[in-house]
Amino acid sequence: LTGVVGKKYSIGSFSHIPVTIGIGNNTLTISDEFSVLPTEKDSNGKDISLFILSTR
């Protein structure tokens, strides 16, 4: 990974699982290979949110 996410580490990846992004009738479903990156930590230093990045 390079750029803004270049300093992040992947905590895993998955493929062939559909990911749907959107709200109401305005959605997009993608089945691809994705990397999972931690983005925020709580006050104890544990990951509390994830960023899912397509590898294409």
QUIDA-V903475 format. One record per pair of residues at least 24 apart in sequence whose ideal C-beta (glycine too) atoms are under 6 Angstrom apart, sorted by the first residue. I is the first residue (numbers start at 1). J is the second residue. If there is no record, write none. Layout:
BEGIN
i;j
I;J
I;J
END
This chain:
BEGIN
i;j
8;37
10;35
10;37
11;36
11;38
12;36
32;56
END
